[in-house]
Structure formats: structure tokens, C-alpha cells
Amino acid sequence: METQYRVLLYYKFVPVDNHEQLAAEHLEYCKNLGVLGRILIAPEGINGTLSGTFEQTEAYMNYLRSDLRFADTEFKIDTVDVQPFHKIFVRAKAELVTFRLEDDVKPYEMTGKYLNAEEFYKALKEEEVIVIDGRTDYEYEVGHFHNAICPPVASFREFPEWIRSEFGDKKHKKILTYCTGGIRCEKLTAFMVKEGFTDVYQLEGGIVKYGKDEKVRGALWEGLCYVFDERITVPINHTDEGNIVVGRCYHCGTETDTYINCANMYCNRQHLTCEKCLLEHEHCCSDTCKESTHKKKEYVDYVVDLRNKAVIA
């Protein structure tokens, strides 16, 4: 029987006064345990996505919760057949979610109101509600909630300026926010509350938890959900309406939900592609990258394998 792995997604906003030392200790523990993934530790808390066997992930959760600062950390757990990470990174950072504000917000002091999956589903169907996707534009393009507004941002630190310019005159409107696991909305809604928005809500536990709710089952989600590991995307909507494809090929505009990295190791741009364009552009995002001599062997081999299968078929 093949080994199954579990993927843990978690965060906790809490003051951490020794974040660099804690990061070093955490890295040593994770290496000894054998888990893989990415963990950030900052003065404002911890955020991680890691994977391992059942025994390894159980041990890690017990280890983290043994620290009183993280005792009530909630873990979202997925089971996968293939290890989705290749290395373990634990980094000390200035912020978990990068705003770079002179007067930064503290989600453990203030944040928007939480809505569970059922409450969020009902709120999505209200006529006057504003729904803001709390992720970046490339995450939105592969999947999002029905009628959600796409943020024209490439990084999270662009959100404050966009919120001020786009919604500054809507501070008394009902606003819903959501993101992958919940962490970005903690800081986004904290910022909005500090800016004077009076009716701001966030999806508790994020998109991932919403898709696992047995009653809602991901309803009103269109497309797939972008995740930050080798899976790249995961399904969310498990209702009879199924997976509505909302993404479009970067090259030709055909509907697709296949996300790839450019084969050029010095580009590595993530983009949506249909299979026809994947072959035509040889797993690259541009002609320049296609002609590059720095293409990753695994992507070149993948294209060759697809072409061979097409010939045989």
C-alpha cells in the first residue's frame, strides 16, 4: 500500500517576542521530524503549510500546541497520495502578511466579524453585499466566489491603496472578504476596521474550510482554488453544479483550469494554459522563454511525453 500524506494549513496571530530564535528552533525540530513545507514566524505570529505522514503531522500539531501561545491553533487537513513539498523552510519574517504600513494593524487586537460557511453562503446571496477576494489577481483567475470583485493587485501590500481608492466611499456598506485559509482576511479586515469601515466580515477558516463544510459543500464557488504547493489547484465546489471552469488560457483564451510554471528557470511565471498551447509553446509563457537554453529538464520531458502519447493515440 502506498504511503498517504497529510497537508496541514494553519496560522495564529499572537505576539511573539523571540521570533528569530523560535524560527531556528522550529526548523531544527521539523528537520528531525521529517516534515516538509513552508513556515513563517514573525513578531505577529506563525503561518505554515507543511506535509508528512499521519504520525509526523500528529507529532507536529502536538508540538506546536504545547507552546501556550499556539495552544488553540486550528489546522486544516488534507490527505494526498504524493508528497506536495520537496524541502522544509522555516523563515523569520517582519510580517506574516506583508502590508508594510507605518502604523501596522494587529489582528489579535481587532479584525472583521467572522462568518462560518453557512452564514457566508447566505450572505453571498444578499443583493447589496460587496464581496472582495482577499487574494491576488492570478489566484482569482483560476477560481473565485460568484460575483466576487477581482483585486487588481500582484502582491498583498497593494491592498491598502486599492481599498482606499475603490471603497473609500462605501465604508457603511456590508462587505464580505475571503482568502485561501483565512490569514490574509484577518489582516485585511483589521485594516478596513481601522480605516472606519463599519460592516466588514470574513470567511472563517477561508476557502479551504468552506469547501469541506458538509452542509454547504463549496456551493457558489466557481473554478478551482489556488494553493501554494505542488498541487497548485484543488477543487472546492462539491455540489451537483460541479466545477465551473472560469480560467482562460494565457495564450489563446480557451477555457482551462490547468496552471503551470514557465519552463524557463529564470522566468518560472505561473500561468493558465490549455493542452494545445502547452505543447505549442513547450511549457513556456513566451517565445523568448521557449527559445531559452535554460529550460527545466522535467518540463521538457513532460512536453516530449505528451507529444509521444498524442502520436500513439
Secondary structure, 3 states (H helix, E strand, C coil): CCCCEEEEEEEEECCCCCHHHHHHHHHHHHHHHCCEEEEEEECCEEEEEEEECHHHHHHHHHHHHCCHHHCCCCEEEEEECCCCCCCEEEEECCCCCCCCCCCCCCCCCCCCEEECHHHHHHHHCCCCCEEEECCCHHHHCCEEECCCECCCCCCHHHHHHHHHHHHCCCCCCCEEEECCCCHHHHHHHHHHHHCCCCCEEEECCHHHHHHHCCCCCCCCEEEEEECCCCCCEEECCCCCCCCCCCCECCCCCCECCCEEECCECCCCCEEECCHHHHHHCCCCCCHHHHCCCCECHHHHHHHHHHHHHHHHC
